[in-house]
Amino acid sequence: MTMAGSRDVDADVASVNPTYPTGRSRRSWAAGRVVRLHLVSRRVPAALAVMLACAAVFQGVLRWPGSHGSLQTPLIIEAAAAAIVAVATGSPFGESERATGRRLPYLRLGAAVGLTGAAFAALLAGSTGAVLLGGPLSLLRNVAGIAGVGLLAAGVLGAWLSWIGPMAYLALAEEALSSGWHTPWMWPTRPPGDVGGAICAALLFGVGLTVIAMRGARVTNRE
């Protein structure tokens, strides 16, 4: 098909459907459609809805009379929000998507970063008017670091089992808080300005993003 023929096809389609983009806008429209389909295939709208529910629970937990001064109970909600990020890396198309998606690494990276940001924003909004120990920096460090654990688990176990990573880390962090461990790898036990804890959380998040962007979640029999 020649370029003139392609323009004729665009003109014919546009005459039938006035909303059909032509010319330069067609490429932007196609790119936007690919992004939208990728997000829908990862059930991102459902993930965002669950994060809003986590924010509501987070607000209730922080306002509960017995939770003042506690790091352990809010950490459960933070781990749950991070686990949602990992589970949303799963694809319903499995190996067929890996074989045909040239832009897949960028889409995976964008989705993971966007969902992690949404998890942090949702929980930060959920802490409005309540006492959040450590403040926003501690919340960001915890959510990003545990999301990194979940992304690594998705690369090893698959998206459907990736929640095991954040839950296993949660169990270790709860034990660290109870026993007074002070290793930077248990960053929830560290003060919000602790550089070592922030570096460990950032490293895990970066490695998790790299694994998901380049390889994606492991394809299991379910996919």
Residue pairs with C-beta under 8 A, 6 or more apart in sequence:
1 9
10 20
10 22
10 23
10 26
11 22
13 20
14 20
14 22
21 28
21 29
34 103
34 107
35 107
35 110
38 107
38 111
39 45
39 111
41 91
41 92
41 93
42 88
42 89
42 90
42 91
42 111
43 88
44 88
44 111
44 114
44 115
47 84
47 85
47 87
47 88
47 115
48 115
48 118
50 84
51 81
51 84
51 118
51 119
51 122
51 123
52 122
54 77
54 80
54 81
54 84
54 119
54 122
54 123
54 126
55 122
55 123
55 125
55 126
56 126
57 77
57 126
58 74
58 77
58 123
58 126
58 127
59 126
59 127
59 128
59 129
59 130
61 67
61 73
61 74
61 77
62 74
62 126
62 127
62 130
62 131
62 132
63 130
64 73
67 73
67 74
68 131
69 133
70 133
71 133
71 134
71 177
71 188
71 189
72 174
72 177
72 178
74 132
74 133
75 142
75 170
75 173
75 174
75 177
75 188
76 170
77 123
78 123
78 139
78 142
78 143
78 146
79 146
79 166
79 167
79 169
79 170
79 173
80 166
81 119
81 122
81 123
81 143
82 116
82 119
82 142
82 143
82 146
82 147
82 149
82 150
82 166
83 146
83 150
83 162
83 163
83 165
83 166
83 167
84 115
84 119
85 112
85 115
85 116
85 119
85 147
85 150
85 151
86 147
86 150
86 151
86 153
86 154
86 159
86 162
86 163
86 165
86 166
87 150
87 154
87 159
87 160
87 162
87 163
88 111
88 115
88 159
89 108
89 111
89 112
89 151
89 154
89 159
89 162
89 212
89 216
89 217
90 154
90 158
90 159
90 160
90 162
90 217
90 223
91 97
91 159
91 216
91 217
91 219
91 223
92 223
93 223
94 219
94 223
95 219
95 223
97 104
98 104
98 216
98 219
101 107
104 216
105 213
105 214
106 213
108 212
108 213
108 216
109 209
109 212
109 213
112 147
112 151
112 208
112 209
112 212
112 213
113 209
116 143
116 144
116 147
116 205
119 143
119 147
120 139
120 140
120 143
120 144
123 139
123 143
124 136
124 139
127 139
132 138
132 139
134 191
134 192
135 192
137 192
137 193
138 188
138 191
138 192
141 187
141 192
141 197
141 198
141 201
142 187
142 188
142 201
144 201
144 202
144 205
145 187
145 200
145 201
145 202
145 204
145 205
146 166
146 169
146 170
147 166
147 205
147 208
148 201
148 203
148 204
148 205
148 206
148 207
148 208
148 209
149 165
149 166
149 168
149 169
149 204
149 208
150 162
150 163
150 165
150 166
150 208
151 162
151 205
151 208
151 209
151 211
151 212
152 165
152 204
152 207
152 208
152 211
153 161
153 162
153 163
153 164
153 165
153 166
154 162
154 165
154 211
154 212
154 217
154 218
155 208
155 211
155 212
155 215
155 216
155 217
155 218
156 218
157 164
157 165
157 218
158 217
158 218
158 219
158 220
158 222
158 223
159 217
159 218
160 220
160 222
161 220
162 217
172 186
173 186
173 188
173 189
175 181
176 183
176 186
176 188
176 189
177 188
177 189
180 189
181 189
182 189
182 190
183 189
184 190
184 194
184 196
184 197
184 199
184 200
185 200
186 197
187 194
187 197
187 198
187 200
187 201
189 197
190 196
190 197
